[in-house]
């Protein structure tokens, strides 16, 4: 792949973050209602346990970050929320995840329907080899395409939401594979937004991007949280500190600490969390 | 310096220079082999259509009698004394002052009047060779070419032109005959064909009526009456068409010509027998090129004559292309669906691995085995049962229970399905997981992901499979001989009678045509150039079919470029 898609995390960290006074924000905030409630969730790959009795409350219209060293289970936990783990042979899940009060593992749940409610963006940009327009329209077409005019409107709205409209409005009929890595990732976000989910899962969305693109994605996350519950997995602690309202620290499949980002980063309750944040391991 | 020289041979070896040379040599040999093959069949095949000059040779025959031989000098070869003795049985004639002698193969034509039509003549016995401008070639419907001098044109047996005026008169009358011939062909292929077809349908209707025992007497007799009425109407139509045809045939037979051939005899040819005539000795190069083009066109567009050694090969071209297209239409869904199941739905394990190995090994089964299977299973079992169920009226004459186009296509589809399965599977494997997950994460089901994202991206690989399948199928002959190909098919599998595409009909095929003309023909010398020409055409058709698919694949590849990295 081209150079811009290589992880350049050191560089990403050197870019100044948008200045947001979290402490001030937090003071005025009412506690948000719950979007996702995780209750005693355990997950096994065959006989190997990857998640151990996770309990967690993810609030609505806030950004929740999962941090932790590689292999700690943060991506696995994220992929439980839209049941992407169903695709892997030999996975067993115990416990519950409630989306707005409904158990997503209940047998009567339509997985396709669930995934429309919970959109997902992956580590590497994965646009379809179709035109930019068709990429965004894809999710809608699956649900039964609306009339052309309405479709045009939704596509434009989704692309504007993902802050990429101005860059692509003159080449909607061109292949999405011609875009840069950062543009592709925002296009993929537009694609996820177009089906109007309530939750967006972001699995290390900026790890394959250059610093400028990373910054744009972070700004975008900040804009999107007024409409969507966002859960982001990142191995970049600065990024977690910059974009999230809540932070969960996972280690070896266990949830070590969960709290307001401000508090987790400045005053961690657990020794392990402090060790990780200060860079003693990970 | 000394140190360098010591190691230079070793370093030359270890540098890989030798390896590069071996690579280049292997590629060079392959290209030379393919190029040489194509050049040979192209030169031999294409030379056949060139209107070569007619030589008039004064020849001293074995009994020292001078004869005149007229014909085309086709090819020559040299013989040593030993070879000469072997071929003539007596070396006493061998010229003492020469070490080798040259002999020529002369196409003298006039097969009915003065056989044989090909002769070997020794050059040292040539007294003189001339190319008189008056000599002409007459291509005939039967008995091959006639060579000689046109001396008179006759109408109803009366001479109407001779001397100078003979050629213009002949050309005018020949084009009249051609027009009549076209009209006759139209009636035969159009009206006659349609009437025969409808009569056959009525015969089957009547038979069906006999077999149907649940019909009341009244209904039966009224049905029968309507069939009889229709038959009578068709009979009337037939009689009218026949009268028209007879009139045309009479008109066509009005004119004839007289040709003086090499042994001095006068040959009277009815113009109805003459396809075309030309005087190569007085043609300019431009005229010869024009004639060459016409000859090639006739070869491509006409039906064969004279046990396939004369005329064209259009039905074989048509049959080959139609069979390959049908095969592609059958093999693509079969192979793609099998590959999708193996790769996307089946649980990967030892059983699926076993199936995959079995499918791959199917590609190695000799094609004649498929032919035997096709005959036993498709033709006799499925075809026989279809006849029992749907074509009872035509029994005991089989409809589908006999070799035909559909069985040949199915057999070849079975033969080529492993190729399509393997390359489709390869294409599916190369699609990154992230693309599928992207679609699933948007709420698409597995099937929707498959049809809207996965299969379009895999389409270039599917086409690769089809290209390989077409290349293999178009070249197969052995299984086809068992399941549908014949030496001469009376009708094309596609015509104007409902249902237009007649899948049960037998058809002609270029590969089988080559075998038939080359090895089953009574006239070896006449057949040989046709074998080369047909082989060239078969190669060209396969190249054309492949190029079409490759162009399509390139377009698809451009569209999906960048996905698989």
Interface residues (C-beta under 8 A of the other chain):
Chain A: X1 X82 X84 X87 X89 X112 X113 X114 X115 X116 X119 X120 X122 X124 X126 X127 X128 X129 X138 X139 X141 X142 X143 X175 X177 X188 X191 X192 X195
Chain B: X347 X432 X434 X435 X437 X438 X439 X440 X441 X442 X443 X444 X445 X448 X452 X453 X456 X457 X559 X560 X561 X562 X563 X565
